[in-house]
Amino acid sequence: MAAPAVATAARAGVLAWQQRRALLWLLALATAGPLALALLIVVLISGTNGDSQLGQFKPSALALHDIPATYLSTYQAAGSRYKIGWEYLAAIGKIETDHGRSTASGVHSGLNAVGCCAGPMQFSVVGKPSTWDSYAVDGNRDGKKSPFDPADAIPAAANYLKASGAPADWDRAIFAYNHAAWYVADVKHQAQLYRGAPVAAPGNLAGVGNPDAAALDSNPSITWAHPVTQLGDLRSRRVSPRLIALLALVAQRHQITITALASDHYPGTNHEAGRAADIAIVDGDNCYPPHRSGGCWTLAQELDQLDGCLHPTELIYYFDPGPGPDSFARPDHDDHIHVGFDGPLGARTYAPGIAPCSSAALSGSR
């Protein structure tokens, strides 16, 4: 919060209320079944290391259940705008006012119990200039900046956290928001609970896949059906860094066999341009005969749901793995998954050091 340390005593009462809500949530899950309860307990006891960067996590099941849709979209938009993890904004919104659902004073009007703060993100509005004066944002561009409007308050909180050191030093940024060590710990823990599956984002492949041809060459999770030509493609920079990063991501989750890359496929396709691969075996599951179960079908669906710049623009299997226009079914793809990216055709090479999500990673040179 953009609040002075005097507010921490009042926050302790809010924290106790949040803990009671968490217990009620656990009890509700217990009635839903032991598996759901066990999954949440695993999340609760897991560490809070690995702070996120932009676009690195989807909302968890808990986040989707707990955060109102308008708040969630605003957290995500503000996180993207200020290049910080949206889940930290959501964690602060949860701890401060339960995403604006609290009926305490100062949430929807007036000031809080200690007379300093207002709105769903509990900005300090006292003093000249106040923290709100310094970091207020007109998030919905209506010509007003109101700490009570989440469309303004949430991006303002992102602005304040960014100015206070996020994402490089989250401890410092959160401590600036509210000067209490317990608050820092609670925000980081709540952010961890709100993180779902990792996603790939433009310009940020940390923890997603190693976009290095040499690393892919020796990756123990990849079997090369035609090692002479396929590894030759990698070593001669015939393969796009974007495809390399995607295959490295897949190899983090699955054991795969690649049957076609660039030189071992007929010309005139994205294969020849180094932007496509054929995968025929996934986790020991042969893609032929085609089937809607097992490793091949699982991987095809995962690729269809992948977010960010690594989302394939060409995903083909015997069955359509998803509703999007980038994935489709073809009967001549009954023994493999084709995954790739659109771009100019013809044999190409890619200069060293190209970022996987850059335009150069799609175009290459003739």
N, C-alpha and C positions, 0 to 999 in steps of 0.2 A: 504494500500500500504505500502509497505515497503518504505515509503518516508518521508522526513522531513516535519516539519510543514509549511515551506515556500511554499510548494506546494498547500496549502489549497485554496489560492486565485484562482489558475488555476482550481482547482476542482469545485469552485463555477460556473464557466462557463460551465463545463461539466454537472453539476447538472441542470442548466437551460436548457441545450439541452435535457437532459433526461426528464425533466418535459414537454417540448414541445412534445416529443415523446409520453409521457403518455396521453396527451390531444388528440393527433391524434388517439391513440389506443381507447380512450373512444368514439371518434366520429365514428370510424369504427364499434365499437360494437353497437352504437346507430342505425346505418343503418341496422345492422343485426337483430335488434329486441329489444324491451324493456326488455325482460326477461334476455337476455345476459348482457345488461347494468346494470340491477339491481343486478345481481349476482356479477359483478365486483365491484360495489359500496359497497356492503356488505363487500367484502374482504378489500376494501380500508379503510373503517372506522372501521374495527375490530381492536382490540388491538394487540400488538406485544408480549404479554406475552406468556409463555409456550415454551421457546426455545427448539429446538429439540435435541435429542440424536441420536446416530447411527441408521439408518434404520427406523426412526420413521415416515417419510412422503414420500409418492409418489410425483412425480411432479404434480403440478396443471395444469389445462387446459392452463392457461397463460404461465406457464413454458414450456410446450410442444410446444406452438405456438411461443414463443419468443426466446428460447435457441436453437442454432444449435445442431443437434443430436450428433455430435462428441464432442462438448463442454459439453453437458449434461452428456454423459457417462463418460467423464473425471472428471467432478465435482463429480459424484457419486462414481467413483472408488477411487478418492483421499479422499473423505469423509469417505469411508469405511476403507481405509488403515490407516488413522490417527484418526479414531473414533471420527469424528466431523460431524456436520450436513452439508451435501452437499449443502443445499440451501444457506448457508452463503457464500460459495465459489462462487456460481452462482450469488449471490447478489453483491459481490465485482466485479466480472467480468462484470456484467451489468453496474454498476456505473462507473467503471474505463474506459472501452473501448467498451461497448455494445457488449460484448463477441467477441472482436477482430474485429468487423465490422467498428469501427471508422477509419477514414482516417487521424486523427490528427498525428502530428509528434510524434515519439517515440513509436508508436504502432507496426509498422511492421519493422521499422529500426530507427537508430539514438536515440536521446533522446527527451523527451517531452519538452513542452514550457519553463519549468523552469530549464531544463538541468540536471535533476537528474534521471529520471526513464524511464523504457523501457518495452515493451512487453504488452500482453493482460491483465496481472495482475498488470502492472505498478510497478515493483520492482525497488527500488533504486539501481543503479549500480555504484554510485560514492562513493569515500572514500575507505580506506583500513583498515580492510575489509569492503566491502559494505554489505548491507542486502542480496543482491543476493549471494555474496561470502559465507555468513554464512548459508544460508538456501536452496541453490540451490539443485535440485533433477534431476537426469537423469530418468525421468518418463517413457520414451519409450525404455530405455536401448540401445541407439544407440551409447554410448560412448561419448556423448556430453551433456552439460548442457547449454541450451540457454534460456534466458528470453523471447525471441520472439516465442518460440515453446510452444503452450499451453500444450502439453504433458509433458513438463518440468515445465512450470510456474505454472500450477494449483496445482499439488502436492507440489511444493515448497511453494505456498501460504498456503496450508494446514499445511505443516511443520512449517511454521512461526506462524500461528495462534495457533497451538497446543503448541508450545514453549512459546507463549505469554499468555496462560491461558485458551484457549478453550478446552473443552466445559464448564468447571466449571464456568468461568467468561467471558462471551462473550463481555461485555462492555470493559473490560480491553484488551482483545485480539484484538478487532476491533480498539480501540483507539491506540494500538501499531502499527497497520497497517497504520493508518493515524491519526495524532494527532489533531482531531477536533470532538467536540461533535455532530455537525450536521451530520458528516460522520457516526458516530456510529448509530445515529437514522435512517439515510437513509438506511444503510445496513440491520439493523434489520427489517425495514419496507419492504424492497424489499424481504428479506428472507421469510417473512410472506406471501407475494403475491405468492411466488413460491411453497409454501407448498400445497400439495393436501391431499388425504385421508391418515390417519395414517395406519401404517403397523406394524406388530410384527417382531421383530428381535431377533436372538439368544442372550440370556442373558439379554435382556432388555424388561421388560413388563410394564414399567412405563406408566400409562395412558392407558394400553391396557386391562388388566384383572387382578383381584386379585387371585393369585394362592393359595388361602387358602381354605381348605375344609370347615371350620366353616362358612366362609363368604358365600360360595356357598350354604351351608345348609339353611341359612336364607335369601337368595337373593329373594326379593319380585317379581322379574321378572321371576322366575322359579316356575312352578307347577310340583310337583312330582306325577306321576300317581300311584306309589307304594311307598309311603313315608317310610314305615317300613323298607323294604329291601334296598331301594335306599339311604336313609339317613344313614342306617346302613353301607352301603358300604363306604360312605364318612367318617364316624366317625371311622371306623376300618382301614382306609388307604388302601382300596381296589381299589381306583381310582387314576390313574396316575396324578401327578401334571400338566402334559402337557394338559391332557383332562380338568382338572379343570380350567386351565387358558383359554382354548379355550371357554368353556361354559360360563365363566365369561365375556369374550369378547362379545359373542353373546348376553348375558343378558344386556349388556350396550346399545344395539341397538334394542332388540326385547323382547317381552313377549313370553315365550316358555313353552311347556309342554313336559316333558321327560318321555317316556313310558318304556324305558329299559336302565339299566346301567350295572352292573356286575352280581349280584346275581339273578336278575329277567330275565335273558336271558339264553337260552340253552348253554351248555359249548362247548368248542372247537373253540371259536372265540375270536376276540380281546375284546369283551364284558367281557368274563370271566377273561381276563387279566387286566381289569380295564382301557382299552384304547379306549373304544367306547361307544357311546350313541345313542339312537333313539329319534328323535324329531318328534312329531306327530301334534302339533298345534303351529302356529307361528302368533303372533299378532291377535289371534282370528280366524285365517284361518286354518281349518282342512285340513290336507294333503290328505285326502280321500274324494271324488274321486280325483285321481291325475290330476293336471292341470298345465299349463305353465303360470300362473298368480298368483297374491296374495302373501301372506307372505311366504308360503313354498317355492315357486319357487324363490322368491327374496333371501331368506336366502341360498338356495342351490347354487345360482350363487355367492353370496358373499363369501361363504366358498370356492368355487372353485378358486376365485380370490385372496384369502388371501395370503399375502406374508410372508416370514420368517419361523421360526421354528414351528409356529402354523398352517401352511398349512397342512390340513389333507391329509394323505396318503391313506385314504379309505373314499370315499364320494359316497354314493349310493342313488338313488331315482328312481322312475319309469321312469323318463326321465333323460338323461345324462345332468347334469348341465353345463358341460364345455368341452373344447377340450383336456384337459390334461389326461395323463394315470391314474392319481389317482382318477378320477371321472368316474362313469359309471352307466348305467341303468340296473335294474333288475325288472322283472314283479312282484316278491314277495315283492317288496318294494313300493307298491302302496299306503300305508297309513302312511308312515313316511320317514324321512331323516335319513340315517345312517351316522354318522360321527365318524371317529376314526383314529388310528395310527397303523401301522404295528409293529410287534415285536414278541418275543417268546410267545408261547401260554401257557395256563394253568393258574390256579388261582394264583394271586400274591399280595403282599403287598408292600407298598412304604414307606421308612423311612421318618421321619419328616425332613423338611428343605431342601429337594431335589429341585434344581433349575428346573423350568418347562421345560427348553430347554436342560437339560443335558442328557447324555446317560442313566443315572440311572433312569430318568423319563420314559424311554421306557422299560427298562428291568425289574425293580423291583426285588424282592427276592421271593424264593419259600418257 
